[in-house]
Amino acid sequence: MLNWQAYPRLKLASQHFGKTPADLSADEQIQLEKMLEHQLAMEARILDYAAQAGISVQAADLNAVLDEVKKAYADEEVWKASMAAVKLDL
């Protein structure tokens, strides 16, 4: 796994299985890999379109989305531990 894939992997595992990637069964891991491949291909198409169209995202918008993601965790320490477990930092 490439390090930059850690976040989409965590997001998909959490959304679809309610678990971290490390806690998935072998069958769930296979499903996750298929979903990740599809997700990354879709994101690549979106980013290509945005670049061609001159579309960008503001830092405030990114921070708002990050705040929404954090709401899924009990507190800041649980959030940090989860991020560290998948080798992500902010």
C-alpha positions in Angstrom: 0.0 0.0 0.0 1.2 3.5 -0.8 1.2 5.9 2.1 -1.2 8.3 0.3 -3.7 5.5 0.0 -4.1 5.3 3.8 -6.8 7.9 4.1 -9.1 6.6 1.4 -8.6 3.1 2.7 -9.5 4.2 6.2 -12.5 6.1 5.0 -13.9 3.2 2.9 -13.4 0.7 5.7 -15.1 2.9 8.2 -18.0 3.8 6.0 -18.7 0.3 4.6 -17.6 -2.0 7.5 -17.5 0.3 10.6 -13.9 -0.9 11.1 -10.4 0.2 10.5 -8.6 -1.6 7.7 -6.5 -3.6 10.1 -9.7 -5.1 11.7 -11.2 -6.3 8.4 -11.6 -10.0 7.6 -9.9 -11.5 4.5 -13.2 -11.2 2.6 -13.7 -7.6 3.7 -10.1 -6.8 2.7 -10.8 -8.1 -0.9 -14.0 -6.0 -1.0 -12.1 -3.0 0.3 -9.4 -3.3 -2.4 -12.1 -3.4 -5.1 -13.8 -0.4 -3.7 -10.5 1.5 -3.3 -9.6 0.8 -6.9 -12.9 2.2 -8.1 -12.7 5.2 -5.7 -9.2 6.1 -6.8 -10.1 5.8 -10.5 -13.1 8.1 -10.0 -11.1 10.6 -8.0 -8.4 10.7 -10.8 -11.1 11.5 -13.3 -12.5 14.3 -11.1 -9.1 15.8 -10.4 -8.2 15.8 -14.2 -11.5 17.5 -15.0 -11.0 20.1 -12.2 -7.5 20.8 -13.4 -8.6 21.3 -16.9 -11.5 23.5 -15.8 -9.3 25.6 -13.4 -11.4 24.5 -10.4 -9.7 24.5 -6.9 -10.7 23.9 -3.3 -10.2 26.5 -0.5 -8.5 25.6 2.7 -11.6 26.5 4.7 -13.6 24.0 2.8 -11.1 21.3 3.4 -11.0 22.1 7.1 -14.8 21.9 7.3 -14.8 18.4 5.8 -12.0 17.4 8.2 -14.2 18.6 11.1 -17.0 16.4 9.8 -14.8 13.4 9.6 -13.6 14.0 13.2 -17.2 13.9 14.5 -17.1 10.1 13.8 -14.5 9.7 16.7 -15.2 9.9 20.4 -12.6 12.6 21.0 -9.4 14.1 19.7 -7.2 11.4 21.2 -9.2 8.6 19.6 -8.9 10.5 16.3 -5.1 10.9 16.6 -4.7 7.2 17.5 -6.7 6.2 14.6 -4.7 8.4 12.2 -1.4 7.1 13.7 -2.6 3.5 13.2 -2.8 4.0 9.5 0.3 6.2 9.4 -1.5 9.5 8.7 -0.8 12.9 10.4 -2.1 16.4 10.0 
